[in-house]
Each structure stands twice: as structure tokens, then as C-alpha cells.
Amino acid sequence: MDQRICDAINNLQLISLGYNWGSRTVEPHAYGRNDNGEEFIRVYQVSGASESGKPQGWKLLNTDDITSLTVLSENFSGPRHGYRRGDKALDARIYCQL
């Protein structure tokens, strides 16, 4: 578990990520792991690279693919429209969530 991610969620702080082949700025909403033991972050991406070609919107990011992580001093206002607590993708354990 990466405590920086939980701190960012608890403090409503944006995160800048190196992810796969590009950088992204995201609003973290939930962090946990699935039944296979893989850790993921449910985020709303506000800018940056996207394999799907959609640089904004909901994403589920595997923490194994994060190459760098910086918690920014900039805050976001709270949960985005469409967010649901108890994310089923993180069915084994949710470490922290909005």
C-alpha cells in the first residue's frame, strides 16, 4: 500500500502520475486491491495521456504501471458525478476512498 495515495484521497489533492508511456493528472477517489492481489486506483483523469484517446474521465489504473507519483498541492472539490463508494473493482480490500 502506498500511503501517499491515501493521503491524497483524504486531503482531496490532485496526483501527477507517470503511467505506462505518458503522464496524467488525476483526482484519486478510491484505492485498494482485487481478489488477485493487484492494487488499483479509481481516478477521474483531468488531463494527460490516455491509451483510449480520452484524456478526461473515469479510469481504473493498475499501480504496477505507475512509473512516478507526485501528490500536488492543488486540491479538487470532492467526489465527481458518477462516483460510487465501495468500488466493485476493488473487491478484496479498499484501503481508502472518498
Rosetta silent file (secondary structure, phi, psi, omega in degrees, C-alpha in Angstrom):
SEQUENCE: MDQRICDAINNLQLISLGYNWGSRTVEPHAYGRNDNGEEFIRVYQVSGASESGKPQGWKLLNTDDITSLTVLSENFSGPRHGYRRGDKALDARIYCQL
SCORE:     score description
SCORE:     0.000 S_00000001
   1 L     0.000  137.945  179.051    0.000    0.000    0.000 S_00000001
   2 L  -104.172  107.305 -176.282    1.238    3.491   -0.883 S_00000001
   3 H   -60.814  -27.249  179.190    0.278    5.884    1.912 S_00000001
   4 H   -59.821  -35.904 -179.568    0.765    8.886   -0.407 S_00000001
   5 H   -67.741  -46.133  178.256   -2.300    7.802   -2.384 S_00000001
   6 H   -62.948  -40.241  177.815   -4.474    7.549    0.738 S_00000001
   7 H   -61.062  -42.149  179.202   -3.192   10.918    1.960 S_00000001
   8 H   -63.979  -41.530  177.922   -4.112   12.484   -1.400 S_00000001
   9 H   -63.028  -49.082 -177.443   -7.607   10.959   -1.245 S_00000001
  10 H   -63.780  -30.700 -177.790   -8.146   12.087    2.346 S_00000001
  11 L  -101.200    6.993  179.957   -6.902   15.617    1.585 S_00000001
  12 L    53.811   47.228 -179.322   -8.640   15.928   -1.833 S_00000001
  13 E  -105.675  140.967  174.525   -5.281   16.536   -3.573 S_00000001
  14 E   -67.669  154.158  176.151   -4.525   16.010   -7.238 S_00000001
  15 E  -123.605  136.579  171.312   -1.883   13.466   -8.216 S_00000001
  16 E  -101.666  126.376 -176.488    0.520   13.685  -11.142 S_00000001
  17 E  -121.881  140.217  158.706    1.369   10.220  -12.461 S_00000001
  18 E   -89.874  122.718 -175.120    3.785    8.732  -14.896 S_00000001
  19 E  -138.049  119.756 -175.242    1.683    5.870  -16.225 S_00000001
  20 L    52.695 -109.713 -172.951    2.805    3.451  -18.922 S_00000001
  21 L  -105.835    6.733 -178.293    4.021    5.744  -21.715 S_00000001
  22 E  -151.049  178.114  178.724    2.688    9.133  -20.601 S_00000001
  23 E  -107.088  152.435 -177.751    1.853   11.480  -17.764 S_00000001
  24 E  -142.005  149.835  169.659   -1.579   12.131  -16.296 S_00000001
  25 E  -113.917  128.343 -172.073   -3.135   14.417  -13.710 S_00000001
  26 E  -134.558  155.278  169.383   -5.866   12.712  -11.714 S_00000001
  27 E  -101.625  109.290 -178.718   -8.327   13.165   -8.879 S_00000001
  28 E   -76.079  134.434 -179.036   -7.978    9.995   -6.771 S_00000001
  29 E  -116.439  -35.800  179.644  -11.260    8.621   -5.431 S_00000001
  30 E  -151.417  150.603 -178.213  -10.539    5.059   -4.206 S_00000001
  31 E  -143.409  129.827  179.369   -7.528    2.830   -3.708 S_00000001
  32 E  -174.223 -158.909 -178.745   -7.458   -0.881   -2.990 S_00000001
  33 E  -136.351  158.902  179.128   -6.850   -4.327   -4.379 S_00000001
  34 L   -97.508 -176.910 -178.486   -8.773   -7.003   -6.201 S_00000001
  35 L   -64.221  -21.079  178.761   -9.060  -10.730   -5.464 S_00000001
  36 L   -85.400   -0.882 -179.770   -5.859  -11.382   -7.438 S_00000001
  37 L    85.199    4.177  178.535   -3.901   -9.105   -5.087 S_00000001
  38 L   -80.989  138.513  179.046   -3.392   -6.396   -7.719 S_00000001
  39 E   -95.535  139.277 -179.549   -3.649   -2.806   -6.484 S_00000001
  40 E  -135.689  156.186  171.530   -5.689   -0.226   -8.396 S_00000001
  41 E  -120.446  128.683  170.751   -6.679    3.416   -8.074 S_00000001
  42 E   -89.511  120.350 -175.218  -10.091    4.635   -9.243 S_00000001
  43 E  -131.843  160.013  164.510   -9.469    8.142  -10.536 S_00000001
  44 E  -107.762  114.530 -179.386  -11.077   10.896  -12.524 S_00000001
  45 E   -82.136  128.646 -179.317   -8.438   11.968  -15.019 S_00000001
  46 E  -101.502  -21.456  177.127   -8.412   15.715  -15.673 S_00000001
  47 E  -166.758  163.773  173.826   -5.548   15.878  -18.194 S_00000001
  48 E   113.858 -166.493 -176.095   -2.721   13.999  -19.834 S_00000001
  49 L   -71.695  153.771  177.792   -2.065   10.908  -21.897 S_00000001
  50 L  -155.336  126.360  177.380   -4.653    8.229  -22.480 S_00000001
  51 L   -64.894  -30.516 -178.859   -4.456    4.915  -24.303 S_00000001
  52 L   -80.089  -10.186 -177.010   -8.195    5.150  -25.023 S_00000001
  53 L    83.870    5.872  178.336   -7.790    8.609  -26.579 S_00000001
  54 L  -113.720   97.645 -175.062   -9.988   10.146  -23.854 S_00000001
  55 L   -74.524   -5.665  176.182   -7.782   12.393  -21.715 S_00000001
  56 L  -129.575  144.351  176.387  -10.621   13.163  -19.297 S_00000001
  57 E   132.004 -179.271 -178.330  -12.946   10.814  -17.467 S_00000001
  58 E   -71.712  135.972  178.888  -13.090    7.843  -15.144 S_00000001
  59 E  -138.821  149.864  170.345  -10.129    5.460  -15.174 S_00000001
  60 E  -116.391  111.600 -172.854   -9.076    2.392  -13.215 S_00000001
  61 E  -108.545  129.243  176.568   -5.277    2.417  -13.035 S_00000001
  62 E   -77.780  126.478 -176.433   -3.117   -0.535  -12.029 S_00000001
  63 H   -66.062  -21.299  177.190   -0.463    0.671   -9.583 S_00000001
  64 H   -64.461  -22.750 -178.388    2.078   -1.711  -11.176 S_00000001
  65 H   -93.444    1.112  177.775    2.006    0.545  -14.257 S_00000001
  66 E   -81.213  123.229 -179.621    2.780    3.747  -12.331 S_00000001
  67 E   -98.944  -21.013  174.938    6.322    4.897  -13.072 S_00000001
  68 E  -156.580  152.463 -178.602    6.218    8.061  -10.940 S_00000001
  69 E  -146.660  124.747  176.425    3.782    9.614   -8.480 S_00000001
  70 E  -130.312  123.358  173.719    3.693   13.152   -7.090 S_00000001
  71 E   -80.367  124.072 -177.217    0.960   14.445   -4.800 S_00000001
  72 E   -87.926  159.597  177.552    0.277   18.025   -5.881 S_00000001
  73 E   -78.368  -12.491 -179.199   -0.568   20.941   -3.609 S_00000001
  74 E   -77.883  136.379 -179.385   -3.639   21.640   -5.753 S_00000001
  75 E  -102.428  159.811  168.781   -6.972   20.400   -4.404 S_00000001
  76 L  -115.614  164.803 -167.112  -10.165   19.198   -6.065 S_00000001
  77 L   -81.196  -15.261 -179.344  -13.626   19.890   -4.705 S_00000001
  78 L   142.445 -167.879 -176.601  -14.768   16.367   -3.851 S_00000001
  79 L   -57.605  135.913  176.017  -16.337   13.324   -5.471 S_00000001
  80 L   -76.773  156.507  175.039  -17.121   13.642   -9.173 S_00000001
  81 L   -56.684  132.952  178.791  -20.549   12.910  -10.579 S_00000001
  82 L    97.920   -6.891  179.570  -20.887    9.168  -11.083 S_00000001
  83 L   -76.794  137.990  176.047  -18.604    8.108   -8.235 S_00000001
  84 L  -128.976  127.793  174.681  -19.842    5.273   -6.034 S_00000001
  85 L   -63.717  156.944  178.538  -18.255    4.208   -2.764 S_00000001
  86 L    74.982   40.496 -177.030  -17.440    0.522   -2.411 S_00000001
  87 L   -48.327  121.278 -178.081  -15.927    0.157   -5.897 S_00000001
  88 H   -68.320  -20.430  176.048  -16.522   -3.440   -7.034 S_00000001
  89 H   -69.083  -20.141  179.817  -13.224   -3.465   -8.964 S_00000001
  90 H  -107.850   48.462 -167.663  -11.511   -3.267   -5.564 S_00000001
  91 L   -70.233  -18.734 -179.553  -13.488   -6.196   -4.211 S_00000001
  92 L   -81.171  -45.358 -178.961  -10.837   -7.710   -1.948 S_00000001
  93 E  -165.146  130.495  173.491   -9.990   -4.645    0.102 S_00000001
  94 E  -101.669  120.476  179.261  -10.415   -0.893   -0.142 S_00000001
  95 E   -75.757  -42.026 -178.882   -7.580    0.910    1.630 S_00000001
  96 E  -160.841  152.790 -178.697   -9.158    4.358    1.371 S_00000001
  97 E  -160.626  159.162  175.195  -11.956    6.122   -0.518 S_00000001
  98 L   -75.764    0.000    0.000  -13.912    9.347   -0.677 S_00000001
